[in-house]
Amino acid sequence: MNSSKIKRDKAMQNLVADDHDSAVGENTIDQLLSQKDDLLKELEKKTAEIRQSEQIILGLLDIPHESAMLVNTKGRILAINTAGAQMLGRGRDVLFQQNLFDFLPEAISDRSREKFSEVVSTRKDVSFMEDQNGSSLVHHVYPVKDDAGIVTQIALYTRDVTERKKAEERLRETQKKLETMNMELITAYSELKSTQSKMLQSEKMASIGQLAAGVAHEINNPVGFVTSNLGTLRKYIDKIMEYHSFVTGSLSEFGATGVLEKIEAERKRYKIDYIMEDMGELIEESLEGTARVKKIVRDLKSFSRVDEDEYKAADINECVESTLNIVWNELKYKVEVHKELGDIPLIRCYPQQLNQVFMNLLVNAGQAIENHGEITIRTWCDDTSVKIRIADTGCGISKDKISRIFEPFFTTKEVGKGTGLGLSIVYDIIKKHQGDIDVQSQEGKGTTFEVSIPAVQEIDE
């Protein structure tokens, strides 16, 4: 009996335990289901909040020509603004959760994949540009990282810079035109300044020429009658000497010994024989001097006609000689001049202008010689042209300056000692004659200018 009771009690205990375990299991399932529902609601709430935040952010960026979208690392679109949807040609609702690369041209899609991969691997943003359907687009790709620093999403920002590029191109073109106009203005101003200075120089030379012509005329008149008087004086002296010889001979014939002795004594005391002999030499030297003055006057009158625009046949050797005569005072104290003037034909030219060329070159050569040196002038001709070479043993011109010596206002002289127009005028005159001028120089050794003028050539007015 007791045994049976014990068995019944155990059976009852087991039944109660089973009922308790069943009740506990049912409670756990209910709790889990309840938690699941709560989690789903929370997830939906968070998802909605995220979507709302994304739309707020995209809304802030929702401006024309600027696309913004958020995609995962595979390219699936998580959020996109209006401009981005318009760029892809779809509605925003249609594009949501679609793959971005499916809506891009193949070439652009491949490049975008490369940039996405680069951002994921480097975790750094990148930018690139592309031209699409006539539009210029700039893409900025930014990584979005989780707490562990892993890139989970990608923000893609695209700006249409077509109008900006067009504006920049127009700006560059305008700037280029302005620079061209500015250079033209600078060139025009330089040419105007050069022309004005050359006109002033020409007017000054013309004024000097008029003054020289007047001076030459005034000198020529007294030199003319001085020369004439000297010639007459020489004739008078010859007659006096003849008369003196006649008187002396006549007295000897009449035997006037005492008178002759007195005359001879006075003759020796006053050195009449020496005077009579020296007077002839003095008159000859004076006549030579007046001849030189007349030559200088003639050269001065010839050189003074720098404003005479007469195109005619001329002897270059005579031009060189007359110019050298004019500038000789600048050279004679420190320069030894060697002339090697060849047998050259007459050429058609503006001789007065070429005189100015030779004057400028000779004066420059003399100024380049500091103490004492030499200037060699050589002329010769070939089949087509007449050559003039003027070489000095002066200080020479440095290599960095020699290419600029024909520029207006450029000078190698000290400030206040040169206008910088001399060689510029030389160059213009030679080019007017359709000729050439070449310069060779070595510092410390000297400079050589070689001018070439066509032997027979019509000249452009």
RAGIFEN-V508865 format. One record per helix or strand of 3 or more residues. SS is the DSSP state (H for helix, E for strand). FROM is the first residue (numbers start at 1). TO is the last residue. Records with the same first field share a line. If there is no record, write none. Layout:
BEGIN
SS->FROM-TO, FROM-TO
END
This chain:
BEGIN
H->2-60, 82-88, 92-95, 100-103, 106-122, 162-253, 257-269, 272-303, 316-331, 351-368, 399-402, 422-432
E->66-72, 76-80, 126-132, 135-145, 151-160, 312-314, 335-341, 347-349, 373-381, 385-392, 436-442, 446-454
END
